[in-house]
Amino acid sequence: MQHSRNRRGGRDDAHVQSAAGQALGLPTRARTPEQVYPVDHSVYTGSVTKRLIDVDDAALDAARSQLGTRTIKDTVNEALRRAAQQRKSELANALTVLADADLDDRSAAWR
């Protein structure tokens, strides 16, 4: 593959031609990054970050069975949703206990 050079002598990947195209004498085609690496925005919804992680296979299988999910992605996302919901419930319960607490008997403790 032959790359053209930019003004500073570095590679200019916008003008790329394969060895076969060069051998046939075909003109170099200018390609934008979007043409070379098309992005399908319909794959992800909301804020999603692609991550590379090590996963315990036994724990994944157990979670998949418990959650009734089919794919790794669905299993991890459902487990994260449930953990976040549990945390939200625990915080709501703690705030309810605090709001319902009778604090009048402690007013004299600060005097």
Buried (B, 14 or more C-beta within 10 A) or exposed (E): EEBEEEEEEEEEEBBBBEEEBEEEEEEBEEEEEEEEEEEEEEEEEEEEEEEEEEEEEEEBEEBBEEBEBEEEEEBBBBBEEEEEEEEEEEEEEEEEEEEEEEEEEEEEEEE
